[in-house]
Amino acid sequence: MASGNAGYGIEYQAVSGFSNRDVGAVFLKGTTLEPKLGNKPERVMETASGLLNSIGLQNPGAHAVIKDYLPKLDLSQSQFIINVSGSSIEEYAEVVRLFDQTDLPAIEVNISCPNVKKGGAAFGNDPDMAAKVVEACRANTTKPLIVKLSPNQTDIAEGARRVIDAGADMLSAINTLMGMQIDIHSARPTLGNNQGGLSGPAIKPVALLKVHQVYQVAKQYNVPIIGLGGIASADDAIEFLLAGASMVAVGTAMAKDPLLVKKINQGIEKYMARYGYQSVAEMTGKLILNTDTVLCG
């Protein structure tokens, strides 16, 4: 369950039939050092085959998450992974230091949020800054570091290489694409922040290409990829595995079907049985490109 969609791991438990035990991992909501109110409304708008969101990393702050939210989690149910963000390198490093002292098994570093005015995409779209953020985070934890990559950078493969060299143990690809929606009657953007992150099925073709590009670098380092971006079915998830992902994450589609992750896992199992795969790992990167064709990007 992708960060930003699963809250702090307890919200979905109110849904009948849902269990965190059916989920390989739950990525908790993006958290900063101090509390953030987020962006002014409107924050979420539906688009053709997707959602535009401009939440602005609203969260109660790292200290409150550690004190008030983490104790409510049953850590035996799944792998709960915190997503951290900041408006400076020092803030990223401090938030990572705080969560290093918890029982959570890993930390996801969000350097690619397109709807905050400071930090976020400003780091993720600059390979030098991204590397500095990851290096500072790496110095403050021994836990596995997962770096969430921005699809809006010029060369995502080079960006992946830089953060791996800086200490990333795993990559998430991709975060949302920058987008805008306009109300033609008022001639104003529908989002209070003017722009936001586009997610959902509309971005899946872009996400697949980016994952495959990142895979060309990551496989040289034996660094796994979590693929995400528009996954709404088992078939979608399988495409990401074939493109180079070792795992997949689901976000926007869970708003429509909170039980989707279990269905996707079941669909992957059926596909494996049909084509003779003994493990998901055997599927990673098995994409067969057409010959005499140049894969751009």
C-alpha positions as CSV (number, residue, x, y, z in Angstrom):
1,M,0.0,0.0,0.0
2,A,1.6,3.2,-1.2
3,S,2.3,6.1,1.1
4,G,-0.3,8.9,1.1
5,N,-3.1,6.4,0.6
6,A,-2.8,4.2,3.6
7,G,-2.8,6.9,6.3
8,Y,-0.9,5.7,9.3
9,G,-1.8,2.0,8.9
10,I,-4.9,2.0,11.1
11,E,-7.5,3.7,8.9
12,Y,-8.3,0.9,6.5
13,Q,-8.9,-1.5,9.4
14,A,-12.4,-0.1,9.7
15,V,-13.2,-1.5,6.2
16,S,-15.1,-4.8,6.4
17,G,-12.9,-7.7,5.0
18,F,-9.7,-5.7,5.1
19,S,-6.6,-6.9,7.0
20,N,-3.1,-5.6,7.0
21,R,-2.1,-9.3,7.0
22,D,-3.1,-9.5,3.3
23,V,-0.6,-6.7,2.5
24,G,3.1,-7.2,2.0
25,A,3.9,-3.8,3.4
26,V,2.1,-0.6,4.4
27,F,3.9,2.6,3.6
28,L,2.8,5.2,6.2
29,K,1.8,8.7,5.3
30,G,4.6,11.2,4.5
31,T,5.9,12.8,7.7
32,T,8.0,15.9,8.3
33,L,9.8,17.1,11.5
34,E,7.1,19.6,12.5
35,P,3.3,19.4,12.0
36,K,2.1,20.7,8.6
37,L,-1.4,21.9,7.8
38,G,-0.9,21.2,4.1
39,N,-2.1,23.2,1.2
40,K,-5.3,25.2,1.0
41,P,-8.4,23.6,-0.7
42,E,-9.3,22.3,-3.0
43,R,-6.8,19.5,-2.5
44,V,-8.1,16.6,-4.6
45,M,-9.8,16.7,-8.0
46,E,-10.8,13.8,-10.2
47,T,-9.5,13.7,-13.8
48,A,-9.9,11.4,-16.7
49,S,-8.6,8.0,-15.4
50,G,-6.9,9.5,-12.4
51,L,-6.7,11.9,-9.5
52,L,-4.9,15.2,-9.0
53,N,-3.9,15.7,-5.4
54,S,-2.3,18.7,-3.7
55,I,-2.5,17.6,0.0
56,G,0.8,19.3,0.8
57,L,2.1,16.7,3.2
58,Q,-0.4,17.4,5.9
59,N,0.8,15.5,9.0
60,P,1.1,15.8,12.7
61,G,4.9,15.8,12.8
62,A,7.4,13.1,13.5
63,H,7.2,13.3,17.3
64,A,3.4,12.9,17.3
65,V,3.5,10.0,14.8
66,I,6.0,8.2,17.0
67,K,4.2,8.9,20.3
68,D,0.5,8.7,19.2
69,Y,0.3,6.6,16.0
70,L,3.0,3.9,16.0
71,P,1.9,2.4,19.3
72,K,-1.5,1.6,17.7
73,L,0.1,-0.6,15.0
74,D,0.3,-4.4,15.4
75,L,3.7,-4.9,13.9
76,S,3.1,-8.6,13.5
77,Q,0.4,-7.9,10.8
78,S,2.7,-6.6,8.1
79,Q,5.8,-4.5,7.4
80,F,5.1,-0.9,8.3
81,I,7.4,1.6,6.6
82,I,7.5,5.3,7.3
83,N,7.7,7.8,4.5
84,V,9.8,10.9,5.4
85,S,10.1,14.3,3.8
86,G,11.5,17.7,4.6
87,S,12.2,21.2,3.3
88,S,16.0,21.0,4.0
89,I,18.7,18.3,4.0
90,E,19.0,18.8,7.8
91,E,15.3,18.2,8.3
92,Y,15.3,15.0,6.3
93,A,18.3,13.7,8.3
94,E,16.7,14.6,11.7
95,V,13.4,12.8,10.8
96,V,15.3,9.8,9.7
97,R,17.2,9.8,13.0
98,L,14.0,9.9,15.0
99,F,12.5,6.9,13.1
100,D,15.7,5.0,13.3
101,Q,15.0,4.7,17.0
102,T,11.6,3.0,16.4
103,D,10.8,-0.7,15.6
104,L,9.8,0.1,12.0
105,P,11.9,-2.1,9.6
106,A,12.7,0.5,6.9
107,I,12.4,4.1,5.9
108,E,11.2,5.6,2.6
109,V,12.7,8.9,1.7
110,N,10.3,11.1,-0.4
111,I,12.4,13.4,-2.5
112,S,9.8,13.7,-5.2
113,C,6.6,15.3,-3.9
114,P,5.4,17.8,-6.6
115,N,2.8,19.7,-4.5
116,V,4.9,21.3,-1.7
117,K,6.5,24.7,-2.1
118,K,9.8,23.8,-0.4
119,G,11.6,20.5,-0.6
120,G,9.9,17.6,-2.4
121,A,10.4,17.8,-6.1
122,A,13.0,20.5,-5.7
123,F,15.3,17.8,-4.3
124,G,14.1,14.9,-6.5
125,N,14.5,16.7,-9.8
126,D,18.1,17.7,-9.0
127,P,20.5,14.7,-8.9
128,D,23.1,16.5,-6.8
129,M,20.5,17.6,-4.2
130,A,18.9,14.1,-4.2
131,A,22.3,12.5,-3.6
132,K,23.0,14.9,-0.7
133,V,19.6,14.2,0.9
134,V,20.2,10.4,0.7
135,E,23.7,10.7,2.0
136,A,22.6,12.7,5.0
137,C,19.8,10.2,5.7
138,R,22.2,7.3,5.3
139,A,24.4,8.7,8.0
140,N,21.6,8.7,10.5
141,T,20.2,5.2,10.2
142,T,21.2,1.6,9.7
143,K,17.7,0.7,8.5
144,P,17.2,0.0,4.8
145,L,16.6,3.2,2.9
146,I,14.0,3.3,0.1
147,V,14.2,6.3,-2.1
148,K,11.1,7.4,-4.0
149,L,12.1,8.8,-7.4
150,S,10.5,11.7,-9.2
151,P,9.3,11.0,-12.8
152,N,9.6,14.7,-13.5
153,Q,13.4,14.8,-13.6
154,T,15.3,15.0,-16.9
155,D,17.1,11.6,-16.6
156,I,15.5,9.2,-14.1
157,A,18.1,6.5,-14.7
158,E,20.9,8.9,-13.8
159,G,18.9,10.0,-10.8
160,A,18.6,6.4,-9.7
161,R,22.4,5.8,-10.0
162,R,23.2,8.9,-8.0
163,V,21.0,8.0,-5.0
164,I,22.2,4.4,-5.1
165,D,25.8,5.6,-4.9
166,A,24.7,7.9,-2.0
167,G,23.3,4.9,0.0
168,A,19.9,3.9,-1.2
169,D,19.1,0.2,-0.6
170,M,15.9,0.2,-2.7
171,L,14.0,2.5,-5.1
172,S,10.4,3.4,-5.5
173,A,9.3,4.3,-9.0
174,I,7.4,6.4,-9.7
175,N,5.8,9.2,-7.7
176,T,3.1,11.3,-9.2
177,L,3.4,13.4,-12.4
178,M,3.0,17.2,-12.2
179,G,-0.4,18.3,-13.5
180,M,-3.1,21.0,-13.5
181,Q,-6.8,21.3,-14.0
182,I,-8.6,24.5,-14.9
183,D,-12.2,25.6,-14.3
184,I,-13.1,27.3,-17.5
185,H,-15.9,29.3,-15.9
186,S,-13.7,31.0,-13.4
187,A,-10.5,30.7,-15.5
188,R,-8.7,29.5,-12.4
189,P,-7.0,26.2,-11.5
190,T,-9.3,23.9,-9.6
191,L,-6.6,23.1,-7.0
192,G,-5.8,25.7,-4.4
193,N,-2.1,25.1,-4.9
194,N,-2.6,25.6,-8.7
195,Q,-0.8,22.3,-9.5
196,G,-0.6,18.9,-8.0
197,G,0.4,15.3,-8.5
198,L,-1.4,13.2,-11.0
199,S,-1.9,9.5,-10.1
200,G,-4.1,6.7,-11.2
201,P,-4.4,4.6,-14.5
202,A,-3.6,7.7,-16.6
203,I,0.1,7.6,-15.6
204,K,0.6,3.8,-15.9
205,P,2.3,3.9,-19.4
206,V,4.7,6.6,-18.2
207,A,5.4,4.7,-15.0
208,L,6.1,1.4,-16.8
209,L,8.7,3.1,-19.1
210,K,10.4,4.9,-16.1
211,V,10.6,1.6,-14.1
212,H,12.2,-0.1,-17.1
213,Q,14.7,2.7,-17.4
214,V,15.5,2.6,-13.7
215,Y,15.9,-1.2,-13.9
216,Q,18.7,-0.9,-16.4
217,V,20.7,0.9,-13.7
218,A,19.4,-0.8,-10.6
219,K,20.2,-4.3,-11.8
220,Q,23.8,-3.4,-12.1
221,Y,23.9,-2.7,-8.3
222,N,21.5,-5.5,-7.4
223,V,19.1,-2.9,-6.0
224,P,15.4,-3.9,-6.0
225,I,12.6,-1.6,-7.3
226,I,9.1,-1.1,-6.0
227,G,7.0,-0.3,-9.0
228,L,3.9,1.9,-8.8
229,G,1.9,4.3,-10.8
230,G,-1.6,3.5,-11.9
231,I,-1.8,-0.2,-10.8
232,A,-5.5,-1.2,-10.6
233,S,-5.4,-4.9,-11.3
234,A,-3.2,-8.0,-11.2
235,D,-2.4,-7.6,-14.9
236,D,-1.1,-4.1,-14.2
237,A,1.1,-5.4,-11.4
238,I,2.5,-8.1,-13.6
239,E,3.4,-5.5,-16.2
240,F,5.5,-3.7,-13.6
241,L,7.2,-6.9,-12.5
242,L,8.1,-7.8,-16.1
243,A,9.4,-4.2,-16.6
244,G,11.9,-4.6,-13.8
245,A,10.1,-4.2,-10.4
246,S,10.7,-6.7,-7.7
247,M,7.6,-5.5,-5.8
248,V,4.6,-3.4,-6.6
249,A,2.6,-0.8,-4.7
250,V,-1.0,0.3,-5.0
251,G,-2.4,3.7,-4.2
252,T,-5.2,5.6,-5.9
253,A,-7.1,2.4,-7.0
254,M,-7.6,1.5,-3.3
255,A,-10.0,4.4,-2.9
256,K,-12.3,2.6,-5.2
257,D,-11.6,-0.9,-3.9
258,P,-10.0,-1.2,-0.4
259,L,-9.6,-5.0,-0.9
260,L,-7.7,-4.6,-4.1
261,V,-4.3,-5.7,-2.8
262,K,-5.5,-9.2,-1.8
263,K,-7.1,-9.6,-5.3
264,I,-3.9,-8.5,-7.0
265,N,-1.9,-11.0,-5.0
266,Q,-4.3,-13.8,-6.0
267,G,-4.1,-12.8,-9.6
268,I,-0.3,-12.8,-9.6
269,E,-0.4,-16.3,-8.1
270,K,-2.6,-17.5,-10.9
271,Y,-0.3,-16.0,-13.5
272,M,2.7,-17.7,-12.0
273,A,1.0,-21.0,-12.0
274,R,0.0,-20.6,-15.7
275,Y,3.4,-19.7,-16.9
276,G,5.5,-21.9,-14.5
277,Y,7.1,-19.2,-12.3
278,Q,8.1,-20.5,-8.9
279,S,8.6,-17.1,-7.4
280,V,7.9,-13.5,-8.1
281,A,11.6,-12.8,-8.4
282,E,11.7,-15.0,-11.5
283,M,9.4,-12.5,-13.2
284,T,11.4,-9.4,-12.5
285,G,12.8,-7.8,-15.7
286,K,11.6,-10.6,-18.0
287,L,10.3,-8.0,-20.5
288,I,11.3,-9.0,-24.1
289,L,11.8,-5.9,-26.2
290,N,11.0,-6.0,-29.9
291,T,14.1,-6.2,-32.0
292,D,15.4,-3.3,-34.1
293,T,13.5,-0.9,-31.9
294,V,15.0,1.9,-29.9
295,L,13.6,2.5,-26.4
296,C,13.7,6.2,-26.0
297,G,14.4,8.1,-22.8
